[in-house]
Amino acid sequence: MNARRTAAWICHILLFALLFWTPTALRAGSNNNPASSFPLSEGTYWVYRGLVRWTHDLNKVSETPVEWRMEVRKRVNRGDLSVAVVNGFLRDLDWSNGNPTRQDSLIIQSGEGNLYMVGSEKMPIILNGTQDSRDAPEGMPKDDDLFLELPLKKGKKFGCDAEAMQRPDSRYCWVVDTLHQTSLREVKGISHGIRTAYTIRYVTGPDDIGFSYVSGVGLTTYEYHHHGTVADTELKLVEFHPGENP
């Protein structure tokens, strides 16, 4: 085989490899493994800045700037479940004066890409269950504890019962409202690049909650608004630091 034929043969092999590899690589970067897209390694933390408004002294409304850190303090794996103890989940700031008592909550992530938020009152039951068994933890949360169901697409509803799922106004369900491209250039601690951000909302009569989610980063914004007495939380991610162990 002469040098020209050898070079052509190598080029054909490389072209075939490129055509075979490219779709696979694209799929790998498109949230093909939803269970790994919300970072829950021990030591992972996020820093947010924003403001809190609250009502006091009958009708007086005050506003204060806040900087808030949310951190994964512990993670326990059992089968395809990840149970993370998260200190300072963003909802701690709701209905506060901007300086609330920090709470521990649980984020339970299933292999299918479902993420559940559980308050401190259920933590002992679930954590004790994960220490003794490789099965699903005792007290596994229900649909109304669901706050993120991956993969996401515009218009998707989750975390509600069958009746709410059929409501034309989409209230009392988590709903993927919009999606847009973002570089997160202003966020310290991550590499810059174009990512897809999903805006997800839960609207009821008295209040509404909304956040933006970016795969591999987590929550990049968070808002809570009460429709009567003023109680507002508005936060934006400014730093992200993943833990060392995936």
C-alpha positions, 0 to 999 in steps of 0.5 A: 500500500503506497503512502497516498492510499494509506493516507486516504484509508486513514482519512476514511477511518477518521471520517467514519469515527467522527460521524459515529461519535458526534451524535453520541457526544451531542446526546451526552451533553443534552441531559441524557442522564438527568440523575446527574444534572443536579449537583449534590456532592458533599461540600457543594455550595451556592451563593446568592444575592438579592433582596427580601421584603417583609411587612411589620408593624401592621402595614409597614413594609421594609426591604433589605439586601441579602447574601445567602449560602446554600450548602450540601452538608451530607449525601447518602447513596442507596441504590439509585437514590441520592439523599442530600442534607442541604443547609439553607435552602432558599425557601428559608428566606420566605416570610423573613426579615432577611436574617432567618434561622438556617434550616436543614432540608433534604433533597432526594434524587431518584435515578429517573431524575425526580427531585423531592424537597423534604423539611426538617421534620421528616429528616430523622425518619428518612436518614435513619432508613437510608443508613439501614437499607439499600431499599427506598428510604422509609417515608419516601416523599410523595408527588406534592414534595416534588419540585423538579422532574427531569428531563424538562421541556416547555409546558411540562407539568409535575408535582400535582394531582390529576385534578390540578394537572387538568386545570387550564390555568396551570395553577397548583402544579409546577410548570416549565414556563419558559426556556432561554440560553444563558452564559452565566458569565456573571457567576463566579466559579464556573466555566462560561459557555452557553447553557439552557435555563428553564424557568419553573413556576408554581402559582396558587391563589395566595402566592407564587414561587419561581426559579431558574434551573440550569443543568449541572449548576442547579438553581440560578434564580429564586423568587417568592411573592405573596399576593396579599401582605407583602412577603417577597424573596428575590435571589440570583446566583453569584457563585457556584462551587461543586464538591470534590466527590461526584 
